[in-house]
């Protein structure tokens, strides 16, 4: 066997061949990007949405994103309270009413109207979704089909980025004026992420010049966006490889590094504070004769089965925040266990609402697809139908 001396290897030729292959790969990737639906994706969330949304829903999402960006900073704090809301505006894809929430103007409550208000985060607001695909709108439709002799109104009081404490404070602020029959508090994902980053804390009321965290849909840097889109085009090629790798793990597990010790230390104080605040919220309204319930929402980390894209998104989460997946899973499971034992207030457990669903319901690992949002609303309506019937029976007895 003839052995070639290392100083005689034609390295320039090898370097040129590698360079040529990389260049061809880049050009082909760029061509695929520019001629596919991904060409209209403006950031990573959009990238995944463009894959899983229908053509009609993706077109709506593009307009939604464009309208969001055109508004700049669209939220405003309410000084002296814990919450912030939106500035009133009307766009092609959504309206913000004079109360500062998504939807048409809220009229005075009618005599025979049954009114439900859903307070929550961007998943209730309906990030990238058409009005009819938001959870409150789909919930209203489902309930009115069940109770054809009633006028049931469901108001969307979701704001991106809000956590449970801020959402609960908004509910207390508005309930007298809006006269709700049922108040639903929908929160969890932002609370867990915030606890992972900052630990558990009691928030203080806002002052006039309070600084808000970046909103969903901030205008991206164009150069960075171009690079992200190209990298994502390459990444999607390997989703199947990730899925194959994921099969090495058993049914109960998903890829996650252990929770860092400093993050693990904040878990129990967070869970204790979070569940106590939920109980405080529900009792506050029950003492005032208003039916209030906490909705325990789903998170991807506890769902089975996950699609290949959803599994890939968990890898993505892990690359940014090592241990967050396991932190989220354990927090959700402990919160669920604690709340299941409470009997002095109502908890509507929707944490397993996507159990057994084989379609993608999280387009970025957190927010719901149109299909996921409508399905969630349908399941929630099934729970609420019994509650509404029971409330109506009680009222008939009093009459």
Secondary structure, 3 states (H helix, E strand, C coil): CCCCCHHHCCHHHHHHHHHHHHHHHHHHHHHHHHHCHHHHCCCHHHHHHHHHCCHHHHHHHHHHHHHHHHHCCCEEECCCCCCEEECCEECCCCEECCCCCECCCCCCCCCCEEEEEEEECHHHHCCCCCHHHCHHHHHHHHHHHHCCCCEEEEEEEECCCCCHHHHHHHHHHHHHHHCCCEEEEECCHHHHHHHHHHCCCCCCCCCCCCCCCCCCCCCCCHHHHHHHHHHHHHHHHCHHHHHHHHCCCCCCCCCCCCCCHHHHHHHHHHHHHHHHHHHHHHHHHHCCCCEEEEEECCCHHHCCCCCHHHHHHHHHHHHHCCCHHHHHHHHHHHHHHHHHCCCCCEEEECCCCCCCCCCCCECCCCCECHHHHHHHHHHHHHHHHHHHHHHHHHHHHHC
